[in-house]
Amino acid sequence: MQARRSRKPPDHSRVEMTEIVLPEDTNQYGHAWGGHVMTLIDKAAAIASTRHCRTNVVTASVDSLTFRAPVKLGHILKLYASVNAAFHTSMEVGVKVLSEDPLSGLQAHCCSAFVTMVALDATGRPTPVPGLALRTPEERRRQRAAAQRRRSRLAGR
Ligand SMILES: CC(C)(COP(=O)(O)OP(=O)(O)OC[C@H]1O[C@@H](n2cnc3c(N)ncnc32)[C@H](O)[C@@H]1OP(=O)(O)O)[C@@H](O)C(=O)NCCC(=O)NCCS
């Protein structure tokens, strides 16, 4: 297996995505499908983790997801994703989703997710990822929380 590469700060891989909810993204009540939001979460996590390791990645798992507020047709979805922790071949990416009413500008927290992405080499096998260069107390707090979640996650594997 390759040696672990040099550390990178979370800023280098952070993702901000903005989407508008269109009719094909909604159910018959005009609310966004949960699966649509989950697809966007997976995309944001894939982009952040790919930027971090610059290899192919796959989604290994998504921790439990709770939708806190409905997202309506025409609303704007904003996704913020960043690598919380880099382990050996896997990374935890935190994704926060906000919805914005385009007319009032009011925002609501739709959901947050913790996604585990695994880096793959050219043969499709897991490969080591660069470490995270943690610079702020908040980044260190996120890394500690991610390590704690990883213990629970892998215990249930
Ligand atoms: C994820 C996958 C690459 C792991 O392969 P594996 O042969 O189990 O490899 P390993 O046991 O060496 O695990 C590799 C890493 O994945 C992590 N991992 C594996 N399963 C996991 C899970 N359910 N949750 C979180 N992390 C997991 C391991 O902890 C390890 O991370 P680490 O090196 O940082 O410690 C493999 O299961 C896979 O390809 N799954 C399908 C992925 C996919 O297609 N996703 C899209 C679904 S449509």
The ligand as an ORCA input file, in Angstrom:
! r2SCAN-3c Opt
* xyz 0 1
  C     -16.394      0.980      0.699
  C     -15.539     -0.173      0.178
  C     -14.525      0.369     -0.840
  C     -14.769     -0.754      1.376
  O     -14.059     -1.823      0.880
  P     -13.418     -2.943      1.846
  O     -12.927     -4.030      1.016
  O     -14.395     -3.222      2.952
  O     -12.151     -2.192      2.367
  P     -11.584     -2.004      3.811
  O     -12.115     -2.980      4.822
  O     -10.094     -1.906      3.627
  O     -12.150     -0.567      4.224
  C     -11.684      0.580      3.540
  C     -12.101      1.785      4.334
  O     -13.528      1.873      4.296
  C     -14.020      2.043      5.591
  N     -15.340      1.459      5.628
  C     -15.725      0.289      5.110
  N     -17.035      0.093      5.327
  C     -17.480      1.175      5.995
  C     -18.744      1.576      6.501
  N     -19.825      0.812      6.367
  N     -18.849      2.767      7.116
  C     -17.759      3.561      7.232
  N     -16.531      3.243      6.786
  C     -16.408      2.048      6.175
  C     -13.026      1.314      6.473
  O     -13.088      1.762      7.815
  C     -11.730      1.701      5.796
  O     -11.381      3.010      6.198
  P      -9.908      3.336      6.823
  O      -8.898      2.767      5.861
  O      -9.840      4.817      6.865
  O      -9.851      2.681      8.167
  C     -16.391     -1.313     -0.466
  O     -17.239     -1.875      0.527
  C     -17.223     -0.820     -1.629
  O     -16.718     -0.651     -2.725
  N     -18.525     -0.597     -1.391
  C     -19.417     -0.090     -2.433
  C     -19.265      1.423     -2.554
  C     -20.245      1.989     -3.559
  O     -20.396      1.460     -4.629
  N     -20.900      3.073     -3.162
  C     -21.951      3.657     -3.953
  C     -23.206      2.903     -3.715
  S     -24.325      3.036     -5.034
*
